[in-house]
Amino acid sequence: MPSLTSFFHSIKEGMAVRAAVPLLGLKEKERLHCFYGKGEPPAFTLTFPDGVLALEQVDTARPCRVMFDCINQTIAVAASIQAIRDPSTLELVARETVTHTHARNYFRVDASTKVAASPVVPEETPRETGHWRLLGDTIDLSGSGLLCSFGESLEKELRVKIELTLPTRDMEVIVALGHVVRCRKIEAHLYHIALHFDEIDSESQDKIMACCFELQRRYLRMRVRLESIDAA
């Protein structure tokens, strides 16, 4: 792993990255797409699309994690938030690269596939009580959870059974237990809901991670081809 200084010298200005931004009162960080800006290493900036960053909710006392998708690997960096420069820009200082184990759980990719959520009902509860099943699509996916779009809302902290169809050739369905981290209304009958895996067997989690890495490799190959076309 390169030093932070040499690493940042190798990163291009304006590179698209993903950041996990800490928010006040929430344990789960908000995953957002943004753009890297050079500073005096290990200082740097992140610029977010207009209206994406909720300034009043950013918790500057907690570290932010930034994922850099390089050609050969994805590198996660933990950074402290030094200042909010303007409504779209954060100033940060990198502190360390994240260990493989932590990066593995955090590693998240855009992925659109089918997902279902249903209540975790105790065995003694009558079958007809509290029975429902929401069908939706994923927005992104990681080894620790997923962001989904559903037509109805779910309460925060609600325990749910998650049925995830992996976007692979076999379309294998992974079943896990988890809970609702947050629910955000986007428009009428459209909610973005973050789910965290609480109980998932290691084999299923490995399959999710393998799927994430394969999708990321596809994105990187596509980006390299596009950059080659732009440079021609």
Phi, psi and omega in degrees: 000127180291161175293159181301321181296310180293327178297312183291332176294335182272350183271134182282143174301133178084008180297136176286128181226174176238136183234142172258104187264125179288138179242148180298130176080000181238130178287317180283133180276153180277121179273122184225146173274142182202188185231137182280137175236136183288146173221197174275106186310137010267020178279147177200175179234157172236128179247128184254152175303150182305132175084357182276319185273119178271095187304319185291348182257350183291129179263098184285352180276348181247152183288154175252144176249135183236130180256122178253116180271093179273174186297316185262345183195167174253127182247129179257134181236132174267131184221147175268144180273116183272323183195159172256105187290315180203179184303347183237000189229133174249142172257129184227163172231122180291138181250322182192160170276147184278141181298160182303319182297314181291319181295325182298316180288328183281327187312121188224137180231154173293130181206126178250111179207170184283143177215148177229146177230136178217161185287148171273103186254128177304148184301328183281353180284134178306143185303322185279352183275128176061029182268122175202165179206118179264135176250136181203197181230148176280154173253316172214170192212143175211177179288347182251352181169192183204157174251130186233163170244127179232160179276351179227160181274159173229143182288143176300140180076359179296132177280131183222155169268130184248127175243108186249126175269113181293135180281061179238176182301321183279345180053044181292142180261123177260132180247131180212164173252142181203196178215162180280122179275316178200159179222124183234127178281125180265315176198183180301126178064029174216118181232139172262121187235126178266129180242139179246135177285124175258321181227110179211135182286154186299325180295317179294319179296321178297322179294321178296315181296320178299320177296317180299315181294323178294318177297319180295321178298321178297316181297319181293318178298321179295319181295320179298318179295318180295320179294324178294321179294318180295326183281343183288000000 
